[in-house]
Amino acid sequence: MVYSYQVVKFQTISFVQGTNWSQSANDKGVLYKSLKDPFSKLIVQSNNGSKKLYRVPRDRTVIVTNDTIHFLGELA
Protein backbone atom coordinates (compact mmCIF):
# COMPACT_ATOMS: atom_id res chain seq x y z
CA MET A 1 0.00 0.00 0.00
CA VAL A 2 1.39 3.38 -1.02
CA TYR A 3 0.37 6.58 0.68
CA SER A 4 1.45 10.21 0.88
CA TYR A 5 2.98 10.74 4.29
CA GLN A 6 4.38 14.24 3.85
CA VAL A 7 3.49 17.09 1.52
CA VAL A 8 5.69 20.18 1.36
CA LYS A 9 5.24 23.38 -0.63
CA PHE A 10 8.67 24.43 -1.80
CA GLN A 11 10.65 27.05 -3.67
CA THR A 12 13.90 25.15 -4.25
CA ILE A 13 14.93 21.55 -3.75
CA SER A 14 18.53 20.41 -3.35
CA PHE A 15 19.96 16.93 -3.15
CA VAL A 16 22.78 16.70 -0.65
CA GLN A 17 26.09 15.85 -2.34
CA GLY A 18 27.17 12.25 -2.12
CA THR A 19 23.67 10.82 -2.10
CA ASN A 20 22.28 8.64 -4.85
CA TRP A 21 18.95 9.22 -6.57
CA SER A 22 17.18 7.74 -9.56
CA GLN A 23 14.91 10.04 -11.57
CA SER A 24 11.93 9.35 -13.79
CA ALA A 25 8.89 11.24 -15.02
CA ASN A 26 5.24 10.29 -15.39
CA ASP A 27 1.86 11.97 -15.52
CA LYS A 28 2.06 12.81 -11.80
CA GLY A 29 5.32 14.74 -12.05
CA VAL A 30 9.02 14.00 -11.61
CA LEU A 31 9.78 11.03 -9.39
CA TYR A 32 12.99 10.71 -7.39
CA LYS A 33 13.92 7.56 -5.53
CA SER A 34 16.63 7.21 -2.91
CA LEU A 35 19.03 4.41 -3.87
CA LYS A 36 21.52 4.69 -1.04
CA ASP A 37 21.08 2.50 2.00
CA PRO A 38 19.72 3.34 4.50
CA PHE A 39 18.63 6.85 3.36
CA SER A 40 19.48 9.84 1.24
CA LYS A 41 19.12 13.47 2.21
CA LEU A 42 17.33 16.32 0.55
CA ILE A 43 17.10 20.02 1.43
CA VAL A 44 13.81 21.80 0.80
CA GLN A 45 13.52 25.58 0.91
CA SER A 46 9.95 26.72 1.46
CA ASN A 47 8.32 29.81 -0.01
CA ASN A 48 8.84 31.63 3.30
CA GLY A 49 12.61 31.08 3.03
CA SER A 50 12.97 28.39 5.69
CA LYS A 51 15.15 25.41 4.85
CA LYS A 52 14.63 21.88 6.12
CA LEU A 53 16.76 18.77 5.78
CA TYR A 54 14.79 15.60 5.09
CA ARG A 55 16.09 12.07 5.32
CA VAL A 56 14.41 9.94 2.70
CA PRO A 57 14.54 6.21 3.49
CA ARG A 58 15.69 3.86 0.78
CA ASP A 59 12.97 2.82 -1.67
CA ARG A 60 10.75 5.73 -0.68
CA THR A 61 9.67 7.82 -3.66
CA VAL A 62 9.55 11.61 -3.80
CA ILE A 63 7.18 13.12 -6.38
CA VAL A 64 7.74 16.75 -7.38
CA THR A 65 4.74 18.48 -8.96
CA ASN A 66 4.84 22.22 -9.57
CA ASP A 67 5.65 23.65 -6.13
CA THR A 68 4.63 20.62 -4.06
CA ILE A 69 6.70 17.64 -2.93
CA HIS A 70 4.96 14.40 -1.99
CA PHE A 71 6.96 11.88 0.04
CA LEU A 72 5.59 8.40 -0.65
CA GLY A 73 6.29 5.10 1.03
CA GLU A 74 4.83 1.85 2.25
CA LEU A 75 2.97 1.65 5.53
CA ALA A 76 5.04 -0.04 8.22
LUMPA-153027 format. One record per residue: x, y, z of N, C-alpha, C, O in turn. Coordinates in pm, 1 decimal. Each point is the difference from the previous one (the first is absolute). Layout:
<fidrens>
+----------+----------+----------+----------+----------+----------+----------+----------+----------+----------+----------+----------+
!      n_x !      n_y !      n_z !     ca_x !     ca_y !     ca_z !      c_x !      c_y !      c_z !      o_x !      o_y !      o_z !
+----------+----------+----------+----------+----------+----------+----------+----------+----------+----------+----------+----------+
!        X !        Y !        Z !        X !        Y !        Z !        X !        Y !        Z !        X !        Y !        Z !
...
+----------+----------+----------+----------+----------+----------+----------+----------+----------+----------+----------+----------+
</fidrens>
This chain:
<fidrens>
+----------+----------+----------+----------+----------+----------+----------+----------+----------+----------+----------+----------+
!      n_x !      n_y !      n_z !     ca_x !     ca_y !     ca_z !      c_x !      c_y !      c_z !      o_x !      o_y !      o_z !
+----------+----------+----------+----------+----------+----------+----------+----------+----------+----------+----------+----------+
!     84.4 !   -117.8 !      0.0 !    -84.4 !    117.8 !      0.0 !     89.0 !    124.1 !      0.0 !     91.5 !     12.1 !     81.4 !
!   -119.3 !     78.2 !   -172.2 !     77.7 !    123.2 !    -11.6 !    -87.7 !    116.4 !     46.1 !   -118.5 !      7.6 !    -32.3 !
!    179.7 !     82.2 !    108.1 !    -75.1 !    114.4 !     48.3 !     90.6 !    121.9 !      5.1 !    122.5 !    -12.8 !     -0.4 !
!   -182.5 !    130.3 !      5.2 !     76.7 !    123.6 !     10.1 !     13.9 !     33.0 !    148.1 !    -99.4 !     28.2 !     66.9 !
!    222.2 !    -31.4 !    -15.5 !     16.4 !     23.3 !    142.1 !     55.8 !    137.1 !     31.0 !      8.9 !     36.9 !    117.1 !
!     28.2 !     38.3 !   -215.9 !     47.3 !    137.2 !     23.6 !    -17.3 !     78.8 !   -128.7 !     37.4 !    -46.7 !   -107.6 !
!    -93.7 !    165.4 !    118.5 !    -15.4 !     87.5 !   -115.4 !     59.7 !    134.6 !     37.2 !    -35.8 !     57.9 !    102.6 !
!    126.7 !     -7.6 !   -185.4 !     70.0 !    124.1 !     29.8 !     -8.5 !     93.3 !   -119.9 !     33.1 !    -38.5 !   -112.1 !
!    -78.0 !    162.1 !    136.4 !      8.0 !    103.1 !   -103.8 !    141.7 !     53.1 !      0.6 !     54.7 !     27.4 !    106.9 !
!      6.3 !    -12.2 !   -223.2 !    140.4 !     37.2 !     -1.3 !     31.3 !    104.0 !   -105.9 !    -77.4 !     23.4 !    -92.9 !
!    194.0 !     38.3 !    110.2 !     50.4 !     95.6 !    -98.0 !    118.6 !    -62.2 !    -72.4 !      6.6 !      3.4 !   -122.9 !
!     86.7 !    -60.0 !    198.2 !    112.5 !    -70.3 !    -61.2 !     19.1 !   -133.7 !     69.6 !    -34.9 !    -16.9 !    116.8 !
!     90.6 !    -76.9 !   -190.3 !     28.1 !   -132.6 !     54.3 !    144.8 !    -33.7 !    -35.4 !     42.3 !     18.1 !   -114.2 !
!     32.4 !    -66.6 !    211.5 !    140.7 !    -32.4 !    -21.9 !     28.0 !   -140.1 !     52.9 !    -43.4 !    -36.3 !    109.3 !
!    115.7 !    -40.9 !   -187.4 !     42.3 !   -130.7 !     45.0 !    138.5 !     14.1 !     60.7 !     90.2 !     56.2 !    -62.1 !
!    -73.3 !   -106.7 !    182.5 !    127.0 !     13.7 !     68.7 !    105.7 !    -80.7 !    -74.3 !    -23.7 !   -114.5 !    -38.7 !
!    141.4 !    175.6 !     18.9 !    107.4 !    -65.9 !    -74.4 !     34.7 !   -133.9 !     61.0 !     -2.6 !    -17.2 !    121.9 !
!     35.0 !    -76.9 !   -207.7 !     41.4 !   -131.2 !     46.8 !   -113.9 !    -97.2 !     18.2 !     22.2 !   -115.2 !     37.4 !
!   -146.0 !    160.1 !    -63.6 !   -112.7 !    -91.3 !      9.4 !    -39.1 !    -45.9 !   -140.1 !     31.1 !     65.6 !    -99.4 !
!    -98.1 !   -176.4 !     93.5 !    -33.2 !    -61.4 !   -128.8 !   -150.4 !      0.2 !    -22.1 !    -76.9 !    -43.8 !     85.7 !
!     36.2 !     93.8 !   -201.9 !   -141.2 !      8.3 !    -34.1 !    -22.3 !    -51.4 !   -141.8 !     82.6 !     21.9 !    -88.6 !
!   -194.0 !    -89.8 !     67.9 !    -43.6 !    -29.0 !   -136.4 !   -110.9 !     99.4 !    -32.2 !    -69.2 !     47.7 !     89.9 !
!     52.6 !    -16.8 !   -217.3 !    -99.0 !     99.6 !    -41.0 !    -80.9 !    -54.4 !   -116.4 !     54.7 !    -60.9 !    -92.0 !
!   -185.4 !     83.3 !     96.8 !    -87.2 !    -36.6 !   -110.9 !   -116.1 !     98.0 !     -1.8 !    -21.0 !     74.5 !     95.7 !
!    -53.8 !    -75.0 !   -204.4 !   -113.1 !     91.3 !    -12.3 !   -123.3 !    -78.2 !    -43.2 !      9.1 !    -94.5 !    -78.4 !
!   -123.5 !    135.0 !    130.4 !   -126.5 !    -57.4 !    -45.5 !   -106.8 !    108.4 !      4.6 !     31.4 !    118.1 !     14.6 !
!   -156.7 !   -157.9 !    -27.0 !   -106.7 !     99.8 !     -5.3 !    -21.6 !     71.0 !    133.1 !    -69.1 !    101.7 !      4.0 !
!    126.3 !   -152.5 !    105.0 !    -15.7 !     63.9 !    130.2 !    107.8 !    102.9 !     27.3 !    -15.9 !     83.7 !     88.9 !
!    125.0 !    -88.0 !   -163.1 !    109.0 !     93.6 !     21.5 !    133.1 !    -71.6 !    -12.6 !      8.6 !   -106.0 !    -62.0 !
!     96.0 !    164.2 !    121.2 !    132.3 !    -60.2 !     -2.5 !     16.9 !    -83.3 !    126.0 !    -25.1 !     47.7 !    110.7 !
!     67.5 !   -171.9 !   -127.6 !     17.4 !    -89.8 !    113.3 !    147.5 !    -18.3 !     29.5 !     79.2 !    -25.6 !    -90.6 !
!    -42.5 !     38.4 !    215.9 !    136.3 !    -26.3 !     44.7 !     -5.8 !   -113.3 !    100.4 !    -89.1 !     -4.1 !     84.8 !
!    183.4 !    -87.4 !    -93.9 !      5.0 !   -109.9 !     94.7 !    138.8 !     -8.4 !     59.1 !    100.1 !      4.9 !    -71.5 !
!    -95.4 !    -17.7 !    204.3 !    127.6 !    -14.3 !     69.9 !     53.3 !   -140.9 !    -22.6 !    -70.4 !    -98.4 !     23.0 !
!    196.8 !     89.4 !    -68.8 !     59.9 !   -129.6 !    -26.9 !     99.9 !    -41.5 !    106.9 !     35.5 !   -117.3 !     11.7 !
!      9.3 !    215.3 !     66.1 !    104.2 !    -29.0 !     97.9 !    -60.6 !    -56.7 !    127.7 !   -102.7 !     48.0 !     47.9 !
!    166.3 !   -148.8 !      5.6 !    -47.0 !    -61.5 !    122.8 !     72.4 !     63.4 !    117.9 !    122.1 !     12.9 !     -7.6 !
!   -187.1 !     27.3 !    115.3 !   -143.0 !    -19.1 !     24.6 !    -86.0 !    118.3 !    -44.1 !   -121.6 !    -15.6 !    -11.0 !
!    180.2 !    134.9 !    -15.1 !    -82.2 !    112.8 !    -43.9 !     85.7 !    100.1 !    -75.4 !    122.8 !     -1.4 !      9.2 !
!   -189.5 !     87.9 !    -83.7 !     66.8 !    113.1 !    -62.4 !    -60.9 !    126.7 !     56.4 !   -108.0 !     -2.7 !     58.9 !
!    177.4 !    113.4 !    -77.0 !    -44.6 !    125.4 !     58.7 !    -39.6 !     99.8 !   -107.4 !     54.6 !      0.7 !   -110.4 !
!   -149.6 !     82.2 !    144.9 !    -44.5 !    102.4 !    -92.7 !    -33.1 !    126.0 !     78.2 !    -58.7 !     -6.9 !    108.0 !
!     96.5 !    122.3 !   -162.5 !    -28.2 !    128.5 !     64.6 !   -112.6 !     68.2 !    -76.2 !      5.9 !     13.7 !   -122.2 !
!   -108.3 !     28.8 !    195.1 !   -114.1 !     67.6 !    -60.1 !     -7.2 !    140.5 !     56.6 !     -3.8 !     18.7 !    121.6 !
!      1.9 !     79.9 !   -210.1 !    -19.4 !    138.7 !     42.9 !   -142.6 !     40.5 !    -32.0 !    -42.0 !     -1.9 !   -115.7 !
!    -32.4 !     38.6 !    219.9 !   -140.1 !     37.0 !    -17.1 !    -13.3 !    141.1 !    -54.6 !     97.4 !     74.8 !     -8.5 !
!   -220.6 !    -40.1 !    -28.3 !    -26.1 !    132.3 !    -55.4 !     30.0 !    110.8 !    100.4 !     29.5 !    112.7 !    -39.9 !
!    -36.3 !   -142.6 !    169.3 !     28.3 !    101.5 !    101.1 !    149.8 !     10.8 !     30.2 !     40.1 !     76.4 !     87.8 !
!     42.4 !   -152.6 !   -160.2 !    144.7 !     10.3 !     14.5 !     62.3 !    -99.7 !     95.7 !    122.4 !    -12.3 !      5.2 !
!   -205.1 !    -59.6 !     71.3 !     56.6 !    -96.9 !     94.2 !     51.7 !   -122.5 !    -75.5 !    -56.5 !    -41.0 !   -101.4 !
!    165.1 !    -16.1 !    153.5 !     57.5 !   -118.9 !    -61.1 !    -10.1 !   -115.8 !     97.3 !     22.1 !     16.5 !    120.0 !
!    -56.0 !   -135.2 !   -172.4 !     -8.3 !   -118.4 !     82.6 !     75.9 !   -112.7 !    -67.0 !     -1.0 !    -13.5 !   -122.4 !
!     66.7 !    -67.1 !    204.1 !     71.5 !   -117.5 !    -49.1 !    -88.0 !   -121.1 !     25.0 !    -42.2 !    -24.8 !    112.9 !
!     14.5 !    -50.7 !   -218.5 !    -81.0 !   -120.2 !     11.6 !     85.4 !   -121.8 !    -28.5 !     81.0 !      0.3 !    -92.7 !
!    -99.2 !   -103.6 !    171.9 !     63.1 !   -128.5 !    -27.2 !   -104.1 !    -86.9 !    -67.2 !   -106.4 !    -25.3 !     56.5 !
!    136.1 !    -19.8 !   -175.1 !    -94.4 !    -80.6 !    -76.4 !     46.7 !   -145.2 !      4.8 !    104.8 !    -32.3 !    -56.1 !
!   -179.8 !    -55.6 !    121.5 !     41.9 !   -139.7 !      9.0 !     10.7 !    -64.9 !   -137.2 !    -66.9 !     40.3 !    -95.2 !
!    151.1 !   -140.0 !     87.5 !     20.1 !    -71.2 !   -126.5 !   -133.1 !    -57.9 !    -48.4 !    -81.6 !    -47.2 !     79.1 !
!     62.3 !     52.0 !   -208.9 !   -120.0 !    -50.7 !    -66.9 !   -125.5 !     81.9 !     27.7 !   -110.1 !    -41.1 !    -36.6 !
!    125.7 !    157.0 !    101.2 !   -111.5 !     93.9 !      6.6 !      8.6 !     87.6 !   -124.0 !    109.5 !     31.7 !    -46.3 !
!   -222.6 !      7.1 !     -6.8 !     -3.8 !     82.3 !   -120.1 !    -41.0 !    142.4 !     35.0 !    -87.2 !     21.8 !     84.1 !
!    150.6 !     73.8 !   -148.8 !    -34.4 !    141.1 !     15.0 !    -54.1 !     48.1 !   -133.9 !     69.6 !     -7.2 !   -101.3 !
!   -193.2 !     56.1 !    100.3 !    -58.9 !     53.4 !   -123.2 !     -1.6 !    151.8 !      8.7 !    -50.0 !     56.7 !     97.2 !
!    104.9 !      9.2 !   -199.2 !      2.2 !    145.7 !     -6.0 !    -97.7 !     45.5 !   -106.9 !     17.9 !    -29.0 !   -118.3 !
!   -122.3 !    101.1 !    160.8 !    -97.7 !     55.2 !    -94.2 !    -13.2 !    149.4 !     27.5 !    -35.1 !     41.5 !    110.4 !
!     63.7 !     37.8 !   -212.3 !     -5.4 !    146.0 !     13.4 !     78.0 !     44.5 !    123.8 !    122.3 !    -13.2 !      3.6 !
!   -191.6 !     65.9 !     97.8 !     72.1 !     44.9 !    119.7 !    -33.7 !    -86.4 !    121.3 !      4.2 !     47.5 !    113.5 !
!    -37.5 !   -173.7 !   -137.3 !    -34.7 !    -90.2 !    108.5 !     83.9 !   -126.7 !     -8.9 !     18.9 !    -55.9 !   -108.0 !
!     31.5 !     11.2 !    223.8 !     72.6 !   -126.2 !      6.9 !    -83.9 !    -98.9 !     79.4 !    -46.0 !     31.1 !    109.8 !
!     26.2 !   -149.7 !   -165.0 !    -70.2 !   -106.9 !     69.2 !    100.9 !   -108.8 !     32.8 !     65.6 !    -52.9 !    -89.8 !
!    -52.5 !     18.8 !    218.4 !     86.2 !   -109.1 !     41.4 !    -88.4 !   -124.5 !     10.5 !    -96.0 !     -2.3 !     77.0 !
!    128.8 !   -100.6 !   -154.7 !    -81.4 !   -120.8 !     -1.7 !     76.2 !   -116.6 !     60.2 !    123.0 !     -2.7 !     -3.7 !
!   -194.6 !    -92.5 !     58.6 !     64.5 !   -117.9 !     53.8 !   -102.0 !   -102.9 !     41.7 !   -120.3 !     26.1 !     -1.9 !
!    167.7 !   -142.2 !     39.2 !    -90.5 !   -106.1 !     42.9 !    -28.0 !     12.7 !    148.4 !     87.0 !     38.7 !     78.0 !
!   -209.8 !    -72.0 !    -40.0 !    -36.0 !      0.8 !    141.2 !     79.3 !   -106.4 !     73.7 !     16.0 !   -111.3 !    -50.2 !
!     33.5 !    143.7 !    167.5 !     78.5 !    -95.5 !     77.9 !    -94.6 !    -95.3 !     74.1 !     45.8 !    -88.8 !     71.8 !
+----------+----------+----------+----------+----------+----------+----------+----------+----------+----------+----------+----------+
</fidrens>
